[in-house]
């Protein structure tokens, strides 16, 4: 299940890191980043890490940019970047159950949900054998063009982790 929210962005920061062109696999640690533009080229994956140890409410990657382009065959991903297996507020007690977040994980009768199913901001809890999804927030003041993949799923090889936390704010979705 993919939840994405599209609306007019709020104010961005003054400092910028310039343009980012991702032509080979690259990883960005959890935090807030400001770019003029981002282009993720065909065949490349931009991985956005989550952090359960940083002392902020949002524990994923937040990016402010004028324009973001994800080319066909390219990927921006926080898949498996949430809480590790059986970790987090919605972690199951049984290795066969899925992690919870805005909804209860498959078979998970030991925990309740947390966060918001309609405006997600937290990392996903790890399932019985897998990590939960990370958190991505994109604030785009111009155009967001997605021809490739934008994902923040739980890793999935058995009892999966809780799904994504993905929010997108943009003026134009192209």
NORVENWO-V980647 format. One record per backbone hydrogen bond with DSSP energy under -0.5 kcal/mol. CO is the residue of the C=O (numbers start at 0). NH is the residue of the N-H. If there is no record, write none. Layout:
CO:NH + CO:NH
This chain:
0:2 + 1:3 + 4:6 + 4:167 + 6:169 + 17:35 + 17:36 + 19:21 + 19:38 + 20:22 + 21:40 + 25:46 + 27:48 + 30:61 + 32:63 + 33:16 + 34:65 + 35:65 + 35:66 + 36:19 + 37:68 + 38:21 + 38:40 + 39:70 + 40:43 + 43:74 + 44:25 + 44:46 + 45:76 + 46:27 + 46:48 + 53:55 + 56:58 + 58:50 + 59:30 + 60:136 + 61:32 + 62:138 + 63:34 + 64:140 + 65:141 + 66:37 + 67:144 + 68:39 + 68:70 + 69:146 + 69:147 + 70:73 + 72:42 + 73:148 + 74:45 + 75:150 + 76:47 + 77:80 + 77:133 + 82:131 + 83:86 + 83:125 + 86:125 + 87:90 + 89:99 + 93:96 + 96:127 + 99:124 + 100:113 + 102:100 + 104:107 + 105:97 + 106:108 + 120:58 + 123:82 + 124:161 + 125:91 + 126:85 + 129:126 + 130:154 + 130:160 + 131:81 + 132:123 + 133:164 + 134:60 + 135:166 + 136:62 + 136:138 + 137:139 + 137:168 + 138:64 + 138:140 + 139:170 + 141:170 + 141:171 + 142:67 + 142:144 + 143:145 + 143:173 + 144:69 + 144:146 + 148:75 + 150:77 + 152:79 + 154:160 + 157:159 + 158:128 + 158:129 + 159:98 + 161:132 + 162:132 + 164:135 + 166:137 + 168:139 + 171:143 + 171:173
